[in-house]
Amino acid sequence: MRVALPLTAFASFAACSLCQQVATRTPAFEVSTIKPSGPDATNSNLNLMNGGADFFSTQNAALDQVIKFAYNLNSGSNDQIIGAPAWVHTARFDIMTRVDNPTAAQLAKESNSDAVSDVRLMVQSLLANRFHFKIHHETRPLSVIALTIANPNTQSDPRLTPSPEPPKPDEWQGLRNNGAGQVEVRGEPINVFAEFLGNLPEIGGRLVVDQTHLHRNYDFNLNYTPQQLADPTENGSAQPSGPTLFAALIDQLGLKLKSAKVLTDVIVIDHIDLPTPN
């Protein structure tokens, strides 16, 4: 199995501890190589399950993205990382890792969500060993963007179609961009869609949280005009040629984005260093 995650989106997965399945040790990579990315690097990627013993790697990735993956934070915002030095958001790294044969065999037997959850633990160990990374958790009130039901008098909306249960085995499941402003979702919960929204420029880097109270998986499409593709008018201002993100959410899905303040789990960085030599 292979998962390639561009650093504009992460999926959310249930927790599972490899240390309960493989002996009694803390899961860790057998080998890790960390190098500064080249100055000409453009694309940023976080890759999982590339085959063999390669279960985690990055190309041109800022460390905050690695931290967000390791601790299952919302990928579109830095609000859940407190006390990070500036270089955590700007310095970029190429990371290569390998696991030993028993760990690779165990991960290969697991479901995709369980294996990804275990790799998260291994990346936490990598951060602790190579960056001397130490944190503690707190709950803080944060100003966020809440995804809600547009009509508060309904529990759901007929424009959101629940996915077949069980899903059809020959159909893909997930979230993907089919072009600028064309989003297709198949068999995903709304919280995954909310995290995706947090990566869009229209949101301005704020944390998006799911407050729809919808707990099923859904199939739907969203089509809107991205902010950067708005057509300039004669006076130089920009007017979208189609529905904005915010209008499309209401009209096509019956969902709405609004400002809110909620208690949110955050990680507070107690210590971090540039990586130790390979």
Rosetta blueprint (number, residue, H / E / L):
1 M L
2 R L
3 V E
4 A E
5 L E
6 P E
7 L L
8 T L
9 A L
10 F L
11 A L
12 S L
13 F L
14 A L
15 A L
16 C L
17 S L
18 L H
19 C H
20 Q H
21 Q L
22 V L
23 A L
24 T L
25 R L
26 T L
27 P L
28 A L
29 F L
30 E L
31 V E
32 S E
33 T E
34 I E
35 K E
36 P E
37 S L
38 G L
39 P L
40 D L
41 A L
42 T L
43 N L
44 S L
45 N E
46 L E
47 N E
48 L E
49 M E
50 N E
51 G E
52 G L
53 A L
54 D E
55 F E
56 F E
57 S E
58 T E
59 Q E
60 N E
61 A E
62 A E
63 L H
64 D H
65 Q H
66 V H
67 I H
68 K H
69 F H
70 A H
71 Y L
72 N L
73 L L
74 N L
75 S L
76 G L
77 S L
78 N L
79 D L
80 Q L
81 I E
82 I E
83 G L
84 A L
85 P L
86 A L
87 W H
88 V H
89 H H
90 T H
91 A L
92 R E
93 F E
94 D E
95 I E
96 M E
97 T E
98 R E
99 V L
100 D L
101 N H
102 P H
103 T H
104 A H
105 A H
106 Q H
107 L H
108 A H
109 K H
110 E L
111 S L
112 N H
113 S H
114 D H
115 A H
116 V H
117 S H
118 D H
119 V H
120 R H
121 L H
122 M H
123 V H
124 Q H
125 S H
126 L H
127 L H
128 A H
129 N H
130 R H
131 F H
132 H L
133 F L
134 K E
135 I E
136 H E
137 H E
138 E E
139 T E
140 R E
141 P E
142 L E
143 S E
144 V E
145 I E
146 A E
147 L E
148 T E
149 I E
150 A L
151 N L
152 P L
153 N L
154 T L
155 Q L
156 S L
157 D L
158 P L
159 R L
160 L L
161 T E
162 P E
163 S L
164 P L
165 E L
166 P L
167 P L
168 K L
169 P L
170 D L
171 E L
172 W L
173 Q L
174 G E
175 L E
176 R E
177 N E
178 N L
179 G L
180 A L
181 G L
182 Q E
183 V E
184 E E
185 V E
186 R E
187 G E
188 E E
189 P E
190 I H
191 N H
192 V H
193 F H
194 A H
195 E H
196 F H
197 L H
198 G L
199 N L
200 L L
201 P H
202 E H
203 I H
204 G L
205 G L
206 R L
207 L L
208 V E
209 V E
210 D E
211 Q L
212 T L
213 H L
214 L L
215 H L
216 R L
217 N E
218 Y E
219 D E
220 F E
221 N E
222 L E
223 N E
224 Y L
225 T L
226 P L
227 Q H
228 Q H
229 L H
230 A L
231 D E
232 P E
233 T L
234 E L
235 N L
236 G L
237 S L
238 A E
239 Q E
240 P L
241 S L
242 G L
243 P L
244 T L
245 L H
246 F H
247 A H
248 A H
249 L H
250 I H
251 D H
252 Q H
253 L H
254 G L
255 L E
256 K E
257 L E
258 K E
259 S E
260 A E
261 K E
262 V E
263 L E
264 T E
265 D E
266 V E
267 I E
268 V E
269 I E
270 D E
271 H E
272 I L
273 D L
274 L L
275 P L
276 T L
277 P L
278 N L
